[in-house]
Amino acid sequence: MTSSSNKTIVLLGGGAREHAMAWKLTRDGATVHVLPGNAGIPNSHPEISATDFPAVQGFCEANGVKLIVVGPEAPLAAGVVDHFAGSDIRVFGPGRAGAMLESSKVWSKDFMRRHGVATAMSWKYRSDKLDEARAKATELDGQVVVKFDGLAAGKGVYVCSSIEEAQAALDDLQQQHTGWFSFLLEEKLTGPEISIIGVTDGNRVRLLAPSQDHKQLLAGDKGPNTGGMGAYCPVPFCDDNILAAIRTSIVDPTLRGLQNEQFDFKGFLYFGIMLTPQGPKLLEYNVRLGDPEAEVLLPALESSLLELIEATLDGRLQQTVVRQRRGYYVGVVLASGGYPAANFPTGFPITGLDQLHPSILAFHGATRRHDDGQLVTSGGRVMVLVGHGDELEDAVNHVYREVERVKFKDIYIRTDIGQRPEPSLAGNW
């Protein structure tokens, strides 16, 4: 077994997910340099972009780094794995071809169809066929999901409940993207959503705890989609029967597809799943840890993430076991007022972090420091606070008590993370 001591790693990215990854990998015995990182992540290097591969390579060579772990989707879609192919620097993540599972909604849906993955019906269109898409949305009485084909930072999906909403979504899509683009209309499914995330070598997968994200801005799952306002794990209603159904209808066919298409896929694989009355259906793949799911999954992971990564790259994944800590973890996003709109003020001082209970984890997302050392906001999702409890209610109460200690101007917090009513899953399971 490869030793996990004295490992120096480069982690690409700069959000709260990457802070959680750096925190976990450091606890696993690694020295972690984060490119570009942020004001809250130790060993951050803001002068180096995660997609400037020559600069990343130069940093690795200068510091004797032989392993790169990728946080966000953009470097994967841009081909970071392909850039380092043939070098002595290994990258944990799929190549550009495998990253298309996330970077192209149209390609991903075709992959699901080819390999029998349970998913929603869909229709693909180009921007010069918007009239046809409008007619289809009307035919479906507006009960559709509109998905932009490319990467959109978690905000390229419109869930519609009326013809008016569907038409407005198509209008917005047209305004957001100039020139030629493609998109999907999908049938609107119903049921609770869960996130299943694993580490895979393309042949086997080791799954982390089931988690649940809260995408909408407002309590009660109202308002616009965001990159995620909070998450918790594990999911109490996601029992062994549900996990077995997910494995049979979604995970196993995906792995067969990866093998049949001969992807060199070694990295995280995220399954966004809806538990419909007809059984689990796959909504989307991501080829990285979710955000904010990572911020609760990694504290819940008792096993070494570093060992899982090394085992995947070394061909030893089958020898690993994933162990989870007891209890529940709840993460609440502290966002800037005005998020997720395109423009909102930032640069506001952040206070109260020194007053948090020692058990609370604070993962920085969009933060920076002024020259005088003052920590300030620098984007939409400023940070994520994570609390733990023996029961889900305990974890919820603990983290929300602590959230009140952190202050910055126009702070926005969704108030019901981890508090959805337990769903009824009666149906054809």
C-alpha positions in Angstrom: 0.0 0.0 0.0 1.3 3.4 -0.9 2.2 5.6 2.1 0.1 8.7 2.6 2.8 10.5 4.6 5.0 13.3 3.3 2.7 13.8 0.2 2.7 17.2 -1.4 -0.4 17.8 -3.5 -1.7 20.6 -5.8 -5.4 21.2 -5.5 -7.0 23.2 -8.3 -9.9 25.6 -7.4 -10.8 28.3 -5.0 -14.2 27.8 -3.4 -15.7 26.3 -0.3 -15.6 22.9 -1.9 -11.8 23.2 -2.4 -11.4 24.5 1.2 -13.2 21.3 2.4 -11.0 19.1 0.2 -7.8 20.8 1.4 -8.9 20.5 5.0 -9.6 16.7 4.5 -6.5 16.0 2.6 -4.4 17.8 5.1 -6.0 15.7 7.9 -5.1 12.7 5.8 -1.4 13.6 6.0 -0.8 15.6 2.8 0.7 19.0 2.3 -1.8 20.8 0.1 -1.1 23.8 -2.2 -4.3 25.4 -3.5 -4.3 27.2 -6.9 -5.7 29.8 -6.7 -7.4 29.2 -3.4 -8.9 32.0 -1.3 -8.4 34.0 1.8 -9.4 31.2 4.2 -7.5 28.3 2.7 -3.9 27.8 3.9 -1.2 27.6 1.2 -3.3 29.4 -1.3 -1.6 30.8 -4.4 -3.9 33.5 -5.9 -1.4 34.4 -8.6 -2.0 31.0 -10.4 -5.3 30.3 -12.2 -6.7 26.7 -12.1 -6.9 26.8 -15.9 -3.4 28.1 -16.6 -1.9 24.7 -17.1 1.6 25.8 -18.0 1.7 27.8 -14.8 0.3 24.9 -12.8 2.9 22.6 -14.4 5.7 25.1 -13.5 4.6 25.2 -9.9 4.5 21.4 -9.7 7.9 21.1 -11.1 9.4 23.8 -8.9 7.9 22.2 -5.8 8.3 18.5 -6.5 4.6 17.9 -6.8 3.5 14.6 -8.5 -0.2 14.7 -7.8 -2.9 17.2 -8.8 -6.4 16.9 -7.5 -9.1 18.9 -9.3 -11.9 20.6 -7.5 -14.2 22.5 -10.1 -15.4 21.4 -13.5 -13.7 24.1 -15.6 -10.2 22.7 -15.6 -11.5 19.2 -16.4 -13.6 20.5 -19.3 -10.5 22.5 -20.5 -8.4 19.3 -20.5 -6.1 19.4 -17.5 -5.8 15.6 -17.5 -4.9 15.6 -21.2 -2.3 18.4 -20.7 -0.4 16.2 -18.1 -0.8 12.9 -20.0 2.6 11.3 -20.5 4.3 13.4 -17.7 5.2 12.1 -14.3 2.5 14.3 -12.7 -0.7 12.4 -12.1 -4.1 14.2 -12.2 -7.1 12.9 -10.3 -10.0 13.5 -12.6 -11.4 12.5 -16.0 -9.9 13.6 -19.3 -11.7 16.1 -21.6 -13.7 13.2 -23.2 -15.0 11.9 -19.8 -15.6 15.5 -18.6 -18.3 15.8 -21.3 -20.6 13.9 -19.0 -20.9 17.2 -17.3 -19.7 19.8 -19.8 -22.4 18.9 -22.4 -25.9 18.1 -21.3 -26.8 16.9 -24.8 -23.9 14.5 -25.0 -24.5 13.3 -21.5 -28.2 12.6 -22.2 -27.2 10.6 -25.3 -24.7 8.6 -23.2 -27.5 7.8 -20.7 -29.7 6.6 -23.6 -26.9 4.5 -25.2 -26.3 2.6 -21.9 -29.7 2.2 -20.5 -29.4 4.6 -17.6 -32.8 5.4 -16.1 -33.5 9.1 -16.9 -36.2 11.5 -18.1 -37.4 11.8 -21.7 -35.8 14.7 -23.5 -35.7 16.6 -26.8 -32.6 18.4 -28.0 -32.6 21.7 -29.9 -30.3 24.3 -31.4 -30.7 28.0 -31.0 -32.0 28.3 -34.5 -34.9 26.0 -33.6 -36.3 28.0 -30.7 -39.7 28.1 -32.3 -39.8 24.3 -32.3 -38.8 24.2 -28.7 -41.5 26.7 -27.8 -44.1 24.5 -29.5 -42.9 21.4 -27.7 -43.0 23.2 -24.3 -46.6 24.3 -25.0 -47.5 20.7 -26.0 -46.1 19.5 -22.7 -48.2 22.2 -20.9 -45.0 23.9 -19.6 -44.1 20.9 -17.4 -40.6 20.9 -18.6 -37.0 21.5 -17.6 -34.9 23.6 -19.9 -31.1 22.8 -19.8 -28.4 24.8 -21.5 -25.9 22.4 -23.1 -22.6 23.7 -21.7 -21.2 24.6 -18.3 -23.2 27.3 -16.5 -21.9 27.3 -12.9 -25.0 25.4 -11.6 -27.4 28.0 -13.1 -28.1 26.7 -16.6 -31.2 24.8 -15.6 -34.8 26.2 -15.6 -37.5 24.1 -13.9 -40.9 25.2 -15.3 -44.4 24.6 -14.0 -46.4 26.5 -16.7 -46.3 27.5 -20.3 -45.5 31.0 -19.3 -42.5 29.9 -17.2 -41.2 27.7 -20.0 -41.4 30.5 -22.5 -39.7 32.9 -20.1 -36.9 30.3 -19.6 -36.4 30.1 -23.3 -36.3 33.9 -23.6 -33.7 34.0 -20.8 -31.6 31.3 -22.5 -31.6 33.4 -25.7 -30.6 36.5 -23.9 -27.8 34.8 -21.8 -26.1 33.2 -24.8 -25.2 35.0 -28.0 -24.5 33.1 -31.2 -25.1 29.4 -31.7 -25.9 27.1 -28.8 -27.8 23.9 -28.1 -30.1 22.9 -25.3 -32.5 20.3 -24.0 -36.1 20.2 -23.0 -36.8 17.4 -20.5 -40.0 16.0 -19.1 -40.5 17.4 -15.6 -40.1 14.6 -13.1 -41.4 14.7 -9.5 -40.0 13.4 -6.2 -37.2 14.2 -3.8 -33.7 14.8 -5.1 -30.6 13.3 -3.7 -26.9 13.4 -4.6 -24.9 10.2 -4.8 -21.2 10.9 -5.2 -18.4 8.3 -5.6 -14.8 7.8 -6.5 -14.3 5.6 -9.6 -11.5 4.2 -11.7 -14.0 3.5 -14.5 -14.5 -0.1 -13.5 -15.5 0.1 -9.8 -16.9 2.9 -7.7 -16.8 3.6 -4.0 -19.8 5.7 -2.9 -19.8 8.3 -0.2 -22.9 8.9 2.0 -26.1 10.0 0.2 -26.6 13.8 0.6 -29.2 16.3 -0.3 -28.6 19.8 -1.7 -30.9 22.8 -1.5 -30.7 24.5 -4.9 -33.4 27.1 -4.7 -32.6 30.5 -3.2 -35.7 30.7 -0.9 -37.0 28.5 1.9 -39.6 26.0 0.9 -37.7 25.4 -2.4 -38.9 28.6 -3.9 -37.2 31.2 -6.1 -34.4 30.9 -8.6 -31.8 28.1 -8.9 -28.5 28.8 -7.3 -25.2 26.9 -7.1 -26.6 25.5 -3.8 -27.6 27.1 -0.5 -26.8 24.2 1.8 -26.7 20.5 2.1 -26.8 17.7 4.6 -25.8 14.0 4.9 -26.6 11.2 5.3 -30.2 11.3 4.0 -32.5 9.5 6.5 -35.1 8.1 4.0 -32.4 6.9 1.6 -32.4 3.3 2.8 -30.7 0.1 1.5 -33.6 -0.6 -0.9 -33.4 2.8 -2.5 -29.6 2.5 -2.8 -30.0 -0.9 -4.4 -32.4 0.5 -6.9 -30.1 3.4 -7.7 -27.2 1.0 -8.1 -29.1 -1.3 -10.5 -30.8 1.3 -12.7 -28.2 4.2 -12.7 -24.7 3.4 -11.2 -24.1 0.0 -12.8 -25.2 1.0 -16.3 -23.0 4.1 -16.1 -20.0 2.0 -15.2 -20.7 -0.3 -18.1 -20.9 2.7 -20.4 -17.5 4.0 -19.1 -16.0 0.6 -19.9 -17.7 0.2 -23.3 -16.6 3.7 -24.4 -13.1 3.1 -23.0 -12.9 6.4 -21.1 -9.8 6.7 -18.9 -12.0 8.0 -16.1 -10.3 8.2 -12.7 -12.0 10.7 -10.5 -15.1 11.8 -8.7 -18.5 11.0 -10.3 -21.6 12.7 -9.1 -25.1 11.4 -9.8 -27.9 13.9 -9.3 -31.0 11.7 -8.8 -34.7 12.2 -8.4 -36.7 9.5 -6.6 -39.8 9.4 -8.8 -42.9 7.2 -8.2 -41.5 5.0 -11.1 -38.2 4.6 -9.4 -34.9 6.6 -9.4 -34.1 8.6 -12.4 -30.8 10.3 -13.2 -31.1 14.1 -13.7 -27.4 14.8 -14.4 -23.8 13.8 -14.0 -21.1 15.9 -12.5 -17.4 14.8 -12.8 -16.3 16.3 -9.5 -17.5 16.7 -6.0 -20.7 18.7 -5.6 -20.7 22.1 -3.9 -22.1 22.4 -1.2 -22.3 18.6 -0.8 -18.5 18.2 -0.5 -18.6 20.5 2.6 -20.7 17.9 4.5 -19.5 14.7 2.8 -15.8 15.2 3.6 -16.3 15.8 7.3 -18.5 12.7 7.4 -15.9 10.6 5.7 -13.8 8.7 8.2 -11.7 6.9 5.6 -8.7 8.7 4.1 -9.7 10.7 0.9 -6.0 10.7 0.0 -5.9 6.9 0.2 -9.0 6.6 -2.0 -7.4 8.9 -4.6 -4.1 7.1 -4.6 -5.8 3.7 -4.7 -7.9 4.8 -7.7 -4.8 6.0 -9.6 -2.8 2.9 -8.6 -5.5 0.4 -9.6 -6.2 -0.6 -6.0 -9.7 0.8 -5.6 -11.2 -2.7 -5.2 -9.1 -3.1 -2.0 -10.6 0.0 -0.3 -13.5 0.4 2.1 -15.4 3.6 2.7 -16.1 4.2 6.4 -18.4 7.0 7.5 -18.5 8.8 10.8 -21.6 8.5 13.0 -24.3 11.2 13.1 -25.4 13.9 10.7 -23.6 16.9 9.1 -25.4 20.1 7.9 -23.9 22.9 5.9 -25.4 26.3 5.5 -24.2 28.8 2.9 -23.7 32.4 3.9 -24.4 34.3 0.7 -24.2 37.9 -0.4 -27.4 39.8 -0.8 -28.5 39.9 -4.4 -27.0 36.4 -5.2 -27.6 34.7 -7.7 -28.1 37.8 -9.9 -25.1 38.7 -12.0 -24.3 41.9 -10.2 -24.3 42.6 -6.5 -22.0 44.6 -4.2 -19.1 42.8 -2.4 -16.1 43.9 -0.3 -18.0 43.9 3.0 -16.0 43.1 6.2 -16.8 39.7 7.7 -16.8 39.4 11.5 -17.7 36.8 14.1 -15.6 33.8 12.9 -13.5 33.9 16.0 -16.7 33.4 18.1 -17.8 30.1 16.5 -18.0 26.9 18.6 -14.9 24.9 18.2 -16.8 22.0 16.6 -18.1 24.2 13.7 -16.2 24.1 10.4 -16.1 27.3 8.4 -15.2 26.7 4.7 -14.4 29.9 2.8 -15.9 30.3 -0.7 -15.8 33.9 -1.9 -13.5 35.7 0.5 -10.4 37.8 0.2 -8.2 40.0 2.5 -7.6 43.7 2.2 -3.9 44.8 2.6 -4.6 45.6 6.2 -5.7 41.9 6.8 -9.4 42.6 7.0 -11.4 39.6 5.7 -14.1 40.7 3.2 -16.7 39.2 0.8 -15.7 38.8 -2.8 -18.6 36.9 -4.5 -22.0 35.2 -4.1 -21.5 32.2 -1.9 -19.2 33.7 0.7 -18.7 30.6 3.0 -20.3 27.5 4.4 -20.7 26.7 8.1 -20.9 23.0 8.9 -22.3 21.5 12.1 -22.5 17.9 13.4 -25.1 16.2 15.6 -26.2 12.7 16.6 -29.5 13.3 15.0 -30.3 15.5 12.0 -32.3 17.9 14.1 -29.4 18.3 16.5 -27.0 19.2 13.6 -29.5 21.6 12.2 -30.0 23.4 15.5 -26.3 23.5 16.2 -25.3 25.0 12.9 -28.1 27.6 12.8 -27.2 28.8 16.3 -23.6 29.4 15.1 -24.6 31.0 11.8 -26.0 33.9 13.8 -22.5 34.8 15.0 -21.1 35.6 11.6 -21.9 39.1 10.2 -21.4 41.0 7.0 -23.6 43.6 5.2 -26.6 42.2 3.3 -25.9 38.6 4.5 -28.4 36.1 3.1 -29.0 32.6 4.6 -31.7 30.1 3.6 -33.4 29.2 6.8 -34.6 25.6 6.2 -31.5 23.5 5.3 -32.0 19.9 6.3 -35.6 20.5 7.3 -37.7 19.2 4.4 -40.6 17.0 5.4 -39.8 13.3 5.0 -41.2 12.3 1.6 -43.5 9.4 0.8 -41.9 7.1 -1.7 -44.8 4.9 -2.5 -44.7 3.8 -6.1 -43.3 1.3 -8.5 -40.0 0.5 -6.7 
